[in-house]
């Protein structure tokens, strides 16, 4: 339900923008003004989705990193089983989970 929250917010904003655009056009407002309002509304919908998407990916990376670390700790106890990731790969995954970009990691 939490993940779907931004979809509902974006949908409400999109429909509100559509309603405002239609009402303004029916009132005879110039198309240039209506178009600007439509563009701003759609840009806000995109921004909401983009920000929420980044948050969800960051949370996903953190969960995956935690699971890999738990798996790695379990495997350390059984020294005969080789590691899934090298030390550098785990380090890179930690940077990605914190939101670092490729240039920052390198």
QUILIN-V907456 format. One record per pair of residues at least 12 apart in sequence whose ideal C-beta (glycine too) atoms are under 10 Angstrom apart, sorted by sequence separation. I is the first residue (numbers start at 1). J is the second residue. D is the distance in whole Angstrom. If there is no record, write none. Layout:
BEGIN
i=I j=J d=D
i=I j=J d=D
END
This chain:
BEGIN
i=22 j=34 d=9
i=71 j=83 d=9
i=72 j=84 d=7
i=93 j=105 d=10
i=21 j=34 d=5
i=24 j=37 d=7
i=25 j=38 d=10
i=71 j=84 d=7
i=72 j=85 d=7
i=92 j=105 d=6
i=20 j=34 d=9
i=21 j=35 d=8
i=24 j=38 d=9
i=71 j=85 d=9
i=91 j=105 d=9
i=92 j=106 d=9
i=68 j=83 d=10
i=72 j=87 d=10
i=21 j=37 d=6
i=22 j=38 d=10
i=68 j=84 d=7
i=69 j=85 d=10
i=20 j=37 d=6
i=21 j=38 d=5
i=68 j=85 d=7
i=20 j=38 d=8
i=72 j=90 d=7
i=17 j=37 d=7
i=18 j=38 d=8
i=21 j=41 d=7
i=17 j=38 d=6
i=20 j=41 d=7
i=21 j=42 d=10
i=68 j=89 d=9
i=69 j=90 d=8
i=17 j=39 d=9
i=68 j=90 d=7
i=17 j=40 d=8
i=18 j=41 d=8
i=17 j=41 d=3
i=18 j=42 d=10
i=69 j=93 d=9
i=16 j=41 d=7
i=17 j=42 d=7
i=65 j=90 d=8
i=68 j=93 d=7
i=69 j=94 d=9
i=15 j=41 d=10
i=17 j=43 d=10
i=68 j=94 d=10
i=14 j=41 d=7
i=17 j=44 d=8
i=13 j=41 d=7
i=14 j=42 d=7
i=16 j=44 d=10
i=17 j=45 d=7
i=65 j=93 d=5
i=13 j=42 d=9
i=16 j=45 d=10
i=64 j=93 d=8
i=65 j=94 d=6
i=68 j=97 d=10
i=14 j=44 d=9
i=15 j=45 d=10
i=65 j=95 d=10
i=13 j=44 d=6
i=14 j=45 d=5
i=62 j=93 d=10
i=65 j=96 d=8
i=66 j=97 d=9
i=13 j=45 d=5
i=14 j=46 d=10
i=61 j=93 d=7
i=62 j=94 d=9
i=64 j=96 d=9
i=65 j=97 d=5
i=12 j=45 d=10
i=61 j=94 d=9
i=64 j=97 d=8
i=65 j=98 d=9
i=10 j=44 d=9
i=11 j=45 d=8
i=13 j=47 d=10
i=14 j=48 d=10
i=61 j=95 d=10
i=62 j=96 d=10
i=63 j=97 d=9
i=10 j=45 d=5
i=13 j=48 d=7
i=61 j=96 d=5
i=62 j=97 d=5
i=9 j=45 d=9
i=10 j=46 d=8
i=13 j=49 d=10
i=61 j=97 d=4
i=62 j=98 d=8
i=10 j=47 d=9
i=60 j=97 d=9
i=61 j=98 d=8
i=62 j=99 d=10
i=10 j=48 d=5
i=58 j=96 d=9
i=59 j=97 d=9
i=61 j=99 d=8
i=9 j=48 d=6
i=10 j=49 d=5
i=57 j=96 d=9
i=58 j=97 d=7
i=9 j=49 d=9
i=57 j=97 d=10
i=58 j=98 d=8
i=7 j=48 d=9
i=58 j=99 d=6
i=6 j=48 d=6
i=7 j=49 d=8
i=10 j=52 d=8
i=57 j=99 d=9
i=6 j=49 d=7
i=9 j=52 d=8
i=6 j=50 d=10
i=55 j=99 d=10
i=6 j=51 d=8
i=7 j=52 d=8
i=54 j=99 d=8
i=6 j=52 d=4
i=5 j=52 d=8
i=6 j=53 d=8
i=3 j=52 d=8
i=6 j=55 d=8
i=6 j=56 d=8
i=3 j=55 d=10
i=3 j=56 d=6
i=2 j=56 d=9
i=3 j=59 d=9
i=2 j=59 d=10
END
